[in-house]
Amino acid sequence: MNKHWTSIAFNWRLALGIVTYLLSSVLFVKGMSNGELSILFPLVSLGYVCTLVWSKLFFKEVITTVKLAGVGLILIGIAFLGYGSQHH
């Protein structure tokens, strides 16, 4: 059991993931204090797009038509929100 905790404690990939998650949280809060919530919050959904790309690159997962359609809808929604904020 002790070896298990040691391998987790010294896992650089896990540490890097935690650091980048904390950094993104800090930047998100900073962005929320300076920007429009209706624009910034939907950008969180870009995480789904990144997850699809990383899963293909690192885990060789199959990208199906349904997954691409979902990503397309996310991107279209973000584009509409950006366009809507420019013309109000």
PETAKA-V214500 format. One record per residue. N is the residue number from 1. RES is the residue in one letter. SS is DSSP state (H for helix, E for strand, C for the rest). PHI is phi in degrees with one decimal (999 if undefined). D_CENTER is the distance of its C-alpha to the mean C-alpha in whole Angstrom. Layout:
# PETAKA-V214500
N&RES&SS&PHI&D_CENTER / N&RES&SS&PHI&D_CENTER
This chain:
# PETAKA-V214500
1&M&C&999&33 / 2&N&H&-62.9&33 / 3&K&H&-63.0&32 / 4&H&H&-60.0&29 / 5&W&H&-66.6&28 / 6&T&H&-65.5&29 / 7&S&H&-66.5&26 / 8&I&H&-73.0&23 / 9&A&H&-63.3&24 / 10&F&C&-107.5&25 / 11&N&C&-83.8&22 / 12&W&H&-67.6&20 / 13&R&H&-66.8&17 / 14&L&H&-63.9&17 / 15&A&H&-61.8&17 / 16&L&H&-63.4&15 / 17&G&H&-62.6&12 / 18&I&H&-66.0&14 / 19&V&H&-63.0&14 / 20&T&H&-67.8&11 / 21&Y&H&-65.2&9 / 22&L&H&-63.7&13 / 23&L&H&-63.0&12 / 24&S&H&-65.0&9 / 25&S&H&-65.6&11 / 26&V&H&-63.2&14 / 27&L&H&-66.2&13 / 28&F&H&-65.8&11 / 29&V&H&-63.6&15 / 30&K&H&-61.8&17 / 31&G&H&-64.3&15 / 32&M&H&-64.1&16 / 33&S&H&-75.5&19 / 34&N&H&-114.6&20 / 35&G&C&-129.7&18 / 36&E&C&-84.5&19 / 37&L&H&-60.8&17 / 38&S&H&-66.8&17 / 39&I&H&-98.1&15 / 40&L&H&-71.3&13 / 41&F&H&-64.3&11 / 42&P&H&-62.4&11 / 43&L&H&-65.4&8 / 44&V&H&-59.7&6 / 45&S&H&-66.2&6 / 46&L&H&-63.9&5 / 47&G&H&-59.3&2 / 48&Y&H&-66.3&6 / 49&V&H&-66.0&7 / 50&C&H&-62.3&6 / 51&T&H&-61.2&7 / 52&L&H&-63.6&10 / 53&V&H&-64.7&11 / 54&W&H&-64.9&11 / 55&S&H&-64.7&13 / 56&K&H&-70.9&15 / 57&L&H&-68.6&16 / 58&F&H&-94.7&16 / 59&F&H&-115.3&17 / 60&K&C&55.9&19 / 61&E&C&-71.9&18 / 62&V&C&-80.6&19 / 63&I&C&-97.5&17 / 64&T&C&-87.9&20 / 65&T&H&-62.6&21 / 66&V&H&-65.0&19 / 67&K&H&-63.2&16 / 68&L&H&-64.0&16 / 69&A&H&-64.1&18 / 70&G&H&-62.1&15 / 71&V&H&-63.9&12 / 72&G&H&-60.9&15 / 73&L&H&-64.6&16 / 74&I&H&-61.0&12 / 75&L&H&-65.5&13 / 76&I&H&-64.7&16 / 77&G&H&-60.9&16 / 78&I&H&-65.3&14 / 79&A&H&-63.7&17 / 80&F&H&-62.0&19 / 81&L&H&-64.1&18 / 82&G&H&-65.2&18 / 83&Y&H&-66.0&21 / 84&G&H&-65.3&22 / 85&S&H&-75.3&22 / 86&Q&H&-79.9&24 / 87&H&C&-119.7&27 / 88&H&C&-117.3&28
